Amino acid sequence: MDYKELIESGKLELYALGALDLQGQQEIEELLASNAKLKAEYDVIADALSIYGQSTSNVPPIAILTKAKAEIELEENRNTEMESPIKAVEMNNTSSNVKTWWAVAASIMLLASIGLNLKLNSDLQEVTENYVALESQNQQMAANTVRLNDNSMQINEMIATIANGKMVRTYMGSTENYDGYESTVYWNKSSNEVIIATNNLPTLEEDEQYQLWAIVDGKPVDAGTFDPDTRIAKMKGVDGDAVAFAVTIEPKGGSTNPTMEKMVMIGNIST
């Protein structure tokens, strides 16, 4: 096999890719050692394949190259069996080998391109999903910030109302059947405003709440419900001549009448 035939056969590319059998490798190595021009051609091919391999490292071509090698060897065996004195036929066989190699090489490059595009699409989808998740977190944080600011403003307003000196302060302590309960009620007799400030109240069942009552003309008047983690809250207004405040444990949402056996706090209003 002369220089031109060897170049056109594609065996240098297969050798560079490690896809030749042992005999084929030895044949190429002997030719490279004895032919400087052929060695220079091989170096160019090896460098080109190395650069291409680095750019498509995520798409391993071993199985495809093995198939390409088998197809080229099969084609060469057919050419040997069909020897003809007509040089034109030999040239056609050589041309067929070259076309087979380049067709396979084109397939490899197409698969590599598809694999790279799939990976880029996957990476883009992941980046998009991360961005959407981050945007959702930012919106949630913004909503929480607004809520905290609103709560802070409400608390500041209640503190300012308590500090204006127009509210009657009533301390409530535990009843005889309960222990560990303390709270303070602030009531403005003129505006009927009521604010409660609690002090580490015991937790309740999920379906229970505390309910504040004002004792007006000897009858309990609903002043609203609140949860155990409440520290300060504005309650329902109380109109009339209230003499005491009390707290009971009621079903979530409150009751029309207090559950007397679950009265946990009570305090008389100072006159």
MOKAGI-V55587 format. One line per field, one symbol per residue. ss: DSSP state (@ for helix, = for strand, . for the rest). phi: phi as a letter, one per 40 degrees, with the letter a starting at -180 (. if undefined). Layout:
# MOKAGI-V55587
ss = ???
phi = ???
This chain:
# MOKAGI-V55587
ss = ..@@@@@@@.@@@@@@.....@@@@@@@@@@@@@.@@@@@@@@@@@@@@@@@@@@......@@@@@@@@@@@@@@@@@@@@.....@@@@@@@@@@@@@@@@@@@@@@@@@@@@@@@@@@@@@@@@@@@@@@@@@@@@@@@@@@@@@@@@@@@@@@@@@@@@@....=======.......======......=====.........=========..========.....====......==========........@@@======...
phi = .cdccccccgcccccccgbccdcccccccccccbbcccccccdccccccccccccbccbccdcccccccccccccccccccbdaccccccccccccccccccccccccccccccccccccccccccccccccccccccccccccccccccccccccccccccccgcbccbcbbccccbbgbaabbbbccccgcbbbbcbfcccbcccbacbcbbcbfgbcbcbhbaccccbaacbccbbhccbababbcbddhgbcbccccbcbaaacccb
